[in-house]
Amino acid sequence: MADSKVAYPAIIQPSDHQTKIHFPDLPAADVVDPDAQHALLRAKIGLAIVIIDLESHYETVPSPSSLADVKAQVGTDAQVELIWTDLSQY
């Protein structure tokens, strides 16, 4: 593993009752949580676990899409951010 820190774009959809975080490149890492801070923490952990799982099974890990491309696909009203995780922590 050359670089243990990775970032993937995520679509963050907050509402009154929950926060959804969707990774277009790695949907298996998607999370839904009633607490926004907890959703972000779970998204970072889930992202790392999905990538490590793919690597451990010698499967291709998709490259992250550009933030601009994801923003263009979902429109200007959507909240799109890079979610960083450190694979060496897991």
N, C-alpha and C positions, 0 to 999 in steps of 0.2 A: 504494500500500500504506500504509494509515493507521498501523497499528501493526505493527512488524516482529517483535515477540515474541508467540508463541502457545503455548498449552498444550492438550494433548489427553489424555484419560484413557487409560491403558494397563493391561492385565492382564499382570502379570509372573509368570511361572511358572519358578522356579528348580528345578533338579534337580542330581543329582551330576555330570552330564556336560554340561549345557547350560542356558542361560537363554533362554526364549522371551518375547518382548514382543509383545503383540497390541493393536492399536488398533482398537476396535470401529467407530469412525467412518471410519477410513482404513486398511483392511486391507492396502492396497498398501505401507504403511510397516512392516509386521510384520518382525521379525528373529528369528533364532535364532543363538546364538553360544556356543561353549564357555566363554567368559569373561564373567562378569556385567558387569564394568566396560566391556568392549568392546561388549557387547550394548546397554548404555545409550547409549554414544556413537553407535553405528550407528543406534539408534532415533531419536536427536535429528537426525542428519543425514538419515536416510530420511524422517522426518516433514517436514522442510523441503523436501526434493527433491520429494516427492509434492505438497505444497501449491503450490510454485512451478510445477510441471509443469501442474497443473490450471489455475492462473491463466493461464499462458502460452498455453493452448489455449482460453481463455475459457469454461472449464467451472466449474460451481458447486463451491465448496469447502464441504463440509458443516460446519456449526457443531459445536463440540465438545459432546458429551453432558455432563451434569453428573456429577461424580464420584460423588455419592450414587446416581444412577440406575444407573450401571455397577456399583457395589458391590451394589446391590439385585438386579441381574440375575444376578450371578455368585456371590453368597453371601458369607458372612462369612469363609470360609476362604481366599478368593482375595486376593492382593496386588494392589491397584488404586492407582495413583498417577498424578498429573499429570506428563506429560513436557513440559518447556519447550524451545523452540528459538527461535533468532533467525533469521528469514528473511533478514535483511540480510547475514548471514555467507555466504550461498550464492547 
